């Protein structure tokens, strides 16, 4: 006897998409939205702070070109204002500048008259190499120091090393740079003292920038490792007879990495800010020194471009960190981001 299929009960339903995949996709889209919001907010705040200043960049430009002698006519001043769009309202300039940035054109420098991309391209590689070198030194150094410190929480080594990050963080960055210069450049002569190129000119500034960064990273990771070691699952793993090296590296360290990764992402902004002092101490051409000189002359297009570039790099690194969270913590795949959502 042939059974008649029921139109509702026996219909074939399409396979359901796993809830974890949907949560991960929503989490990723939300983080990408935060990326856009951060960059847009930095641009907006920087623009209004720069162009709302009471001083006149055209007057500074004319004074610089004339060597302080003055003598510019009213027609010349108004022509320069019109050339750089400073004769328009603040809102019109905001919209036009935003459209230029979205089109890849940050404008022209007030002081040099050169396109801003050309100015940035001449010095940005130096700063990116310095910041990247500092992070390459700081992150592995902090991980190694933290793992060695928390290997045995009650050991003499732990009591000694746990105070080292605070000691390094207390040293002013400029004084640390001068100390490294005195020791490795003037005394030992291993590296050039200023303006060096290549790897030899990069090592010392990168170390000077990396040490304060590694201090804060180490302190956070040590605290996280110590806290995880007190969790109940560590006692259960010990009771099962697993070796401490496996427990520590495979379970304790992995669970302690989440707050460390968060701080490592936030550290990118601190590294970019630290390049201002480091490039000044070591006389390196870079975005830090360019930013300092542009602030003195109120070269708004250059300052705005550097601010947006720094925001893009900072937000991009933090976006990568956020997207790695579900990989390290499977629980976040099912709740769409957890505490960082």
Helices and strands as residue ranges (DSSP letters): H 19-51, H 57-66, H 74-83, H 90-102, H 116-150, H 156-161, H 164-169, H 173-180, I 181-187, H 198-229, H 232-239, H 244-246, I 247-252, H 253-281, H 287-297, H 300-328, H 332-335, G 338-340
